[in-house]
Amino acid sequence: LGIWVAIIAAALLGSSTALWFVPAAVASHFFLGLWLTVEHSGLPVEGNILALTRTTQSNAFVRFWTWNANYHAEHHAWPGIPWHQLPRAHELIKEHLEHHVTGYLAVHANVLKNRNRPTCDAQVEARLEPR
């Protein structure tokens, strides 16, 4: 709280750095919220780690900028795996994933359309049939 008070005070007193920091922090927090919502929302709070987190298919740009964090179930199940090995880990365990979705936007679209409750998972093409 003290750091935020200092930044806001600096912004109000005319520090050009602080003037840029506050809107950048607000904007980045908004986008971080959209990203983190997909990884955990609507999922169980107990049980197997592969059921508690969601792996999301994504494009190369997102995979690069998030250090392959879209392989979120793999990351939580084996946190010691280096970020650049998460795609390989995904290939080894993808048949065991409880929640594997087609993209960040697909999950948000399902939330807005109130589909697939409670998980809001947008099914991956290969997983359309129930187990």
N, C-alpha and C positions, 0 to 999 in steps of 0.2 A: 504494500500500500504506500509505503514511504517513497519508493522509487517512482510510482505513478504520480504522486503528489509533486515530486521534484520535477518530473517531465512536464506536467501540466503547468506548473508555476513557471518553468523556463519558457514554455510556449507562450504563455500570457505576457511574459516580460520581453518577448521578442527574439528569442534564440531561434535562428533559422533551422538548426538541426532538429530542435524539438517540434517546430511547426510541421516538419515533414514526418516525424516519428509518430505522432498521435494518429493522423489519418491512415498511415501505413499499417499501424498496429491494429486499428479497427477493421480495415479491409482484409488484412491477412487472417484475423481471427474469424471473420465471416466465412472465408473460403476453407479454413481449417475445420470449422464446424461442419460444413457440407461433406468434407472428406471423412472425418472421424465418425459421423453419423452412419455412413455406409458400413464401416468396419464392425460395429458392435450393436447398433440399434435393432430392436425387435428380436433379439436372440436370447436363448436361455441364460440364466444367471448361475446355473449349476451344471455339473456334468463334465463330459469330455471336452478338452480344449478345442478340438476340431468342430464341436457344435457351438462353442461360445463365441467364435469369431468367423468372419466372412472373408473369403478370398474373392477378389474382383478382377476380371479380365480387363486389361487396359491397353492403351497404345504406348508406343516407345517413349513418347515425350513424357507422359505421366510416370511411367516406370523409372525413367532416368531421374526426373526431378524429385521423386519420392523415395529414391533408393530402393526400388522394388517393394515398397511397403504395401502395394496392392496384394501381395502374397501374404496377407495378414495372418491367416490361420497358421501357415507354416512358420511365420516369424514368432508367434506366441507359443507354438508347440515346441520349437527348438530355437530359443533366442540366441544361442551361440553361433548359429549359421551366419557367415558373412553375407551382407546384402547382395553381393554379386552371385552368390550360390543359391539364392531363394528360388529362381526359376527352375533350377535343377531339382531342388527339393520338391517343388510343386509337381514336376513330372513324376516323381517317385510315389507321391501320396494322393494324387488328384482323385483317384477312385474312392478314397476314404473321406473326402471332404463332405461335411454336412451342408455347408452353404457356399456355393460357388456361383457367382453371378456374372452377367454379361457386361456390366459397366456401372460406373457411378451414377450416370444420368438415369439408367434403367431403374435402379433402386429408388431414386427420388421420384421418378414418374409413377412407380407403383405406390409410393406413399401418398402422392397427391391424388391418385385415382382410387385409393383405398382398396388395392388389390393385394392378394397373397398375404393376408393377415395371419399370424402376427409377424412373420419374418420380412415381408415385402421383397423377398428374393425375386429377381428377374432371372428366370431359368436359362441356363446355358443350353444351347441346342442339343448337345449329346446327352443331357440329363433330363429331357422332357418327360420321359416315362418314369412313373413312380418306382421305387425300389421294391 
